[in-house]
Amino acid sequence: MAHQTEIVVNGVVTEVTEFDHTAQEIDDSVDRAMLSLLAVAAAVAYNPSGTYVIGDYCTNDGNLYKCNTPIESGEAWNAAHWTATTVVSELADVRASLSNKVSYIGPPLDNIAIATQITASLFGFNNTCPDDPYGGSSGVGITIPGWENGVWGTQIVFDYNGRAPFFRTFFSFGQSVGDWIKLATATPPQEYELPLAADITNYATSVYHKNQFNEVSVRVSVSVTNAIQNGATIATLPEGFRPMKAIDTDATGYVSGSSWFACRLVIQPSGAVQVYWGIGSSVATFIVGSFEPYLAIG
């Protein structure tokens, strides 16, 4: 049975819809909704060797999918076993599943802190909310109280531009709130070809990319056309991908007509990728090495 009631938020009277459900029913529904949202946020690329149950999520070619057929042993990608979906669509399903169990606060919050929504609720927010984690964007949110009257709990929000969701905890009826934490998404990072110096060409492929945590990975596999000196710069990373301080890694070089030898690759804060070895030769035909992920400047 549903009924209308009014609540006061920061001195503003807002009408909400309440439903007669036990706290346990609400808690169970919210738990299922939260698990669904976290599963969407944690979706990773399809694994041909993996197993999946109905309702699992994955990404393929940059798109989000939901499993519709049990996959009990590894198989190549089979579109018939998956249903294309989006974060917005899944959020709509979550809202539908909770629509008769928690209050929907409407219209969207305007010039009101998101932290005031401490009861189990679905709500929209305008770009005027002072604690919007996107810095001025409209979106939707869910409040999941850890106690019936909202003494403490969790909030999760999504913006309408499709950016990654945020969550945070609150205490003391919303008077104390934690920092917004950005949830990881499943979007693969864009990979770029490493800008090589003159007389340096790719042996296999030299690439770099940066993930959503600002961690950069670099793989070097080059051929050297002419003789290079110890400490030569063989490539330069652009701004935004450079390390805070010089980092190095083990690498392997090859002297034409001779043998493989150990060398070091170094990335300077300037972005210069340099090669060093200790055998005294100034000729190397191939140089191959990879760096562990590192935090970029900025």
C-alpha positions as CSV (number, residue, x, y, z in Angstrom):
1,M,0.0,0.0,0.0
2,A,1.4,3.4,-1.0
3,H,0.7,6.8,0.5
4,Q,2.0,10.3,0.0
5,T,3.8,12.1,2.8
6,E,5.9,15.3,3.2
7,I,9.4,15.6,4.5
8,V,11.4,18.7,5.3
9,V,14.9,18.9,3.7
10,N,17.0,22.0,4.6
11,G,13.7,23.9,5.3
12,V,12.1,22.8,2.0
13,V,8.9,20.8,2.1
14,T,9.1,17.9,-0.4
15,E,6.4,15.4,-1.2
16,V,7.5,11.7,-1.4
17,T,5.8,8.4,-1.9
18,E,6.2,5.8,0.9
19,F,5.4,2.1,0.7
20,D,4.4,-0.3,3.4
21,H,7.3,-2.8,3.4
22,T,9.3,-4.1,6.2
23,A,12.9,-2.9,6.8
24,Q,14.2,-6.4,5.9
25,E,12.3,-6.3,2.5
26,I,13.7,-2.9,1.7
27,D,17.2,-4.0,2.9
28,D,17.2,-7.2,0.7
29,S,16.0,-5.3,-2.3
30,V,18.6,-2.6,-1.9
31,D,21.3,-5.2,-1.4
32,R,20.3,-6.8,-4.7
33,A,20.3,-3.5,-6.5
34,M,23.7,-2.5,-5.1
35,L,25.2,-5.8,-6.2
36,S,23.8,-5.3,-9.6
37,L,25.2,-1.8,-9.9
38,L,28.6,-2.9,-8.6
39,A,28.6,-5.8,-11.1
40,V,28.0,-3.4,-14.0
41,A,30.8,-1.1,-12.8
42,A,33.2,-4.0,-12.4
43,A,32.5,-5.6,-15.8
44,V,35.6,-6.7,-17.6
45,A,36.4,-7.8,-21.1
46,Y,34.9,-11.2,-22.2
47,N,37.2,-14.1,-21.3
48,P,36.9,-17.0,-23.9
49,S,38.2,-19.3,-21.1
50,G,35.8,-18.2,-18.5
51,T,32.4,-19.4,-17.2
52,Y,29.3,-17.2,-16.8
53,V,25.9,-17.4,-15.3
54,I,22.7,-15.6,-16.3
55,G,23.0,-12.0,-15.2
56,D,26.8,-11.7,-15.4
57,Y,28.2,-8.7,-17.2
58,C,31.2,-8.3,-19.5
59,T,32.4,-5.9,-22.2
60,N,33.2,-6.8,-25.8
61,D,34.5,-4.3,-28.4
62,G,33.8,-1.5,-25.9
63,N,30.2,-2.4,-25.4
64,L,28.5,-3.7,-22.2
65,Y,26.6,-7.1,-22.3
66,K,24.5,-9.1,-19.9
67,C,24.6,-12.9,-20.0
68,N,21.3,-14.6,-21.0
69,T,22.5,-18.2,-21.4
70,P,24.7,-20.1,-18.9
71,I,28.3,-20.6,-20.2
72,E,29.6,-23.6,-18.3
73,S,32.9,-24.0,-20.2
74,G,35.1,-21.6,-22.2
75,E,33.9,-20.6,-25.7
76,A,34.6,-18.0,-28.3
77,W,32.4,-14.9,-28.2
78,N,28.8,-16.0,-29.1
79,A,26.5,-12.9,-29.4
80,A,23.5,-15.2,-29.0
81,H,24.5,-15.8,-25.4
82,W,24.6,-12.1,-24.5
83,T,22.2,-9.2,-24.5
84,A,23.6,-5.7,-25.3
85,T,22.8,-3.2,-22.6
86,T,24.0,0.1,-21.1
87,V,24.6,1.5,-17.6
88,V,21.6,3.7,-18.0
89,S,19.4,0.7,-19.0
90,E,20.6,-1.3,-16.0
91,L,20.0,1.6,-13.7
92,A,16.5,1.9,-15.0
93,D,15.9,-1.8,-14.2
94,V,17.3,-1.2,-10.7
95,R,14.9,1.7,-10.3
96,A,12.0,-0.4,-11.4
97,S,12.9,-3.2,-9.0
98,L,13.0,-0.6,-6.1
99,S,10.1,1.6,-7.3
100,N,7.6,0.0,-4.9
101,K,9.9,-0.4,-2.0
102,V,11.8,2.9,-1.5
103,S,10.8,6.6,-1.9
104,Y,11.5,8.5,-5.0
105,I,12.4,12.1,-4.1
106,G,11.1,14.4,-6.8
107,P,11.6,16.8,-8.5
108,P,15.4,16.7,-8.7
109,L,17.4,18.3,-5.9
110,D,18.1,21.9,-6.7
111,N,20.5,23.9,-4.6
112,I,20.3,21.2,-2.0
113,A,23.1,19.0,-0.8
114,I,23.0,15.4,-1.8
115,A,24.0,14.5,1.7
116,T,20.5,15.5,2.9
117,Q,19.1,12.3,1.3
118,I,19.6,10.0,4.2
119,T,16.6,7.7,3.9
120,A,16.3,4.8,1.5
121,S,15.5,6.7,-1.7
122,L,16.0,7.2,-5.4
123,F,16.5,10.8,-6.4
124,G,17.6,13.1,-9.2
125,F,19.9,16.1,-8.8
126,N,20.6,19.2,-10.8
127,N,24.0,20.8,-11.5
128,T,23.4,23.2,-8.6
129,C,23.9,20.7,-5.8
130,P,27.0,21.9,-3.7
131,D,28.3,18.4,-3.1
132,D,27.9,17.0,-6.7
133,P,31.1,14.9,-7.3
134,Y,31.1,15.8,-11.0
135,G,31.7,19.5,-10.3
136,G,28.4,20.8,-11.7
137,S,26.5,18.0,-13.5
138,S,22.9,16.6,-13.3
139,G,22.3,13.0,-12.6
140,V,20.6,10.4,-10.4
141,G,21.4,8.8,-7.1
142,I,20.5,6.1,-4.6
143,T,20.7,6.3,-0.9
144,I,21.2,3.0,1.0
145,P,20.8,3.5,4.7
146,G,22.7,1.2,7.0
147,W,20.1,1.8,9.7
148,E,16.4,2.4,9.2
149,N,16.3,6.0,10.2
150,G,19.5,7.0,8.2
151,V,22.0,7.3,11.0
152,W,24.6,6.1,8.6
153,G,24.7,4.6,5.1
154,T,26.0,4.8,1.6
155,Q,25.2,7.0,-1.5
156,I,25.9,6.2,-5.1
157,V,25.4,8.7,-8.0
158,F,25.6,8.7,-11.8
159,D,25.6,11.7,-14.1
160,Y,23.7,12.0,-17.3
161,N,26.9,12.2,-19.4
162,G,27.7,8.6,-18.8
163,R,30.8,9.2,-16.7
164,A,31.9,6.7,-14.0
165,P,29.7,6.5,-10.9
166,F,30.8,7.7,-7.4
167,F,30.0,6.4,-3.9
168,R,30.5,7.6,-0.4
169,T,29.4,6.9,3.2
170,F,27.6,9.2,5.6
171,F,27.2,9.3,9.3
172,S,25.3,11.3,11.9
173,F,22.2,11.7,9.8
174,G,24.2,13.2,6.9
175,Q,26.0,15.7,9.1
176,S,29.3,13.9,8.5
177,V,30.1,12.5,5.0
178,G,33.1,10.8,3.5
179,D,34.9,11.8,0.3
180,W,33.3,10.7,-3.0
181,I,35.2,7.7,-4.4
182,K,35.1,7.0,-8.1
183,L,34.1,3.5,-9.1
184,A,36.3,1.7,-11.6
185,T,34.8,1.2,-15.1
186,A,35.4,-1.4,-17.7
187,T,36.3,0.9,-20.6
188,P,39.7,-0.3,-22.0
189,P,42.4,2.4,-22.1
190,Q,43.3,3.8,-25.5
191,E,46.7,2.6,-26.8
192,Y,49.1,4.9,-28.7
193,E,52.2,4.2,-30.7
194,L,55.4,5.4,-29.0
195,P,56.9,8.4,-30.8
196,L,60.3,7.1,-31.9
197,A,63.5,9.1,-32.5
198,A,65.1,9.4,-35.9
199,D,66.7,6.1,-37.2
200,I,64.6,4.1,-34.7
201,T,61.8,2.0,-36.1
202,N,59.4,-0.6,-34.6
203,Y,60.7,-4.1,-34.4
204,A,57.4,-5.5,-33.1
205,T,55.2,-2.7,-31.7
206,S,56.2,0.1,-29.3
207,V,53.1,1.4,-27.5
208,Y,51.9,3.2,-24.4
209,H,48.6,3.7,-22.6
210,K,47.2,5.2,-19.4
211,N,44.4,3.7,-17.3
212,Q,41.7,5.5,-15.2
213,F,44.0,5.5,-12.2
214,N,46.6,7.6,-14.1
215,E,48.9,4.6,-14.3
216,V,51.0,4.5,-17.5
217,S,52.3,1.3,-19.2
218,V,55.0,1.4,-21.9
219,R,56.3,-1.4,-24.1
220,V,59.4,-0.9,-26.2
221,S,60.3,-3.1,-29.2
222,V,62.5,-1.3,-31.7
223,S,65.1,-1.7,-34.5
224,V,68.1,0.6,-34.7
225,T,69.0,1.7,-38.2
226,N,72.4,3.3,-37.4
227,A,74.8,3.0,-34.5
228,I,73.6,4.7,-31.3
229,Q,75.6,5.8,-28.2
230,N,75.1,4.5,-24.7
231,G,72.4,6.6,-23.1
232,A,70.8,7.6,-26.4
233,T,67.2,8.7,-26.5
234,I,65.2,6.3,-28.6
235,A,61.7,7.8,-28.0
236,T,59.9,10.6,-26.2
237,L,56.6,10.3,-24.3
238,P,54.2,13.2,-24.6
239,E,53.1,15.3,-21.6
240,G,50.5,13.6,-19.5
241,F,52.3,10.2,-19.7
242,R,55.6,11.1,-18.1
243,P,56.8,9.8,-14.8
244,M,57.2,12.0,-11.7
245,K,60.8,10.8,-11.4
246,A,63.2,8.7,-13.5
247,I,62.2,5.0,-13.7
248,D,64.0,2.1,-15.3
249,T,63.5,-1.5,-16.3
250,D,65.5,-4.5,-17.5
251,A,65.6,-4.9,-21.3
252,T,67.3,-7.0,-23.9
253,G,69.5,-5.8,-26.8
254,Y,70.9,-7.6,-29.8
255,V,74.0,-6.8,-31.8
256,S,73.7,-7.8,-35.4
257,G,75.9,-10.9,-36.1
258,S,76.8,-11.2,-32.5
259,S,74.5,-12.1,-29.5
260,W,71.8,-10.8,-27.2
261,F,72.9,-8.7,-24.2
262,A,71.3,-7.2,-21.1
263,C,70.6,-3.5,-21.1
264,R,68.5,-0.9,-19.2
265,L,65.6,1.3,-20.4
266,V,65.1,4.6,-18.6
267,I,62.2,7.1,-18.8
268,Q,63.1,10.5,-17.6
269,P,60.6,13.1,-16.2
270,S,61.1,14.9,-19.5
271,G,59.6,11.9,-21.3
272,A,62.9,10.8,-22.9
273,V,63.1,7.1,-23.2
274,Q,66.8,6.2,-23.1
275,V,68.8,3.0,-23.4
276,Y,72.0,2.0,-21.5
277,W,74.2,-1.0,-21.6
278,G,77.6,-2.0,-20.1
279,I,79.4,-3.8,-22.9
280,G,80.9,-0.8,-24.5
281,S,79.3,-1.3,-28.0
282,S,77.6,1.5,-29.7
283,V,75.7,-0.8,-32.1
284,A,72.4,-2.5,-31.2
285,T,70.1,-4.0,-33.8
286,F,67.1,-4.7,-31.6
287,I,66.1,-3.4,-28.2
288,V,63.1,-4.9,-26.3
289,G,61.6,-4.2,-22.9
290,S,58.5,-3.2,-20.9
291,F,57.9,-1.0,-17.9
292,E,55.8,-1.7,-14.9
293,P,52.8,0.7,-14.6
294,Y,53.8,4.0,-13.0
295,L,51.9,7.1,-12.0
296,A,52.0,10.0,-14.5
297,I,52.6,13.6,-13.6
298,G,49.3,15.4,-13.2
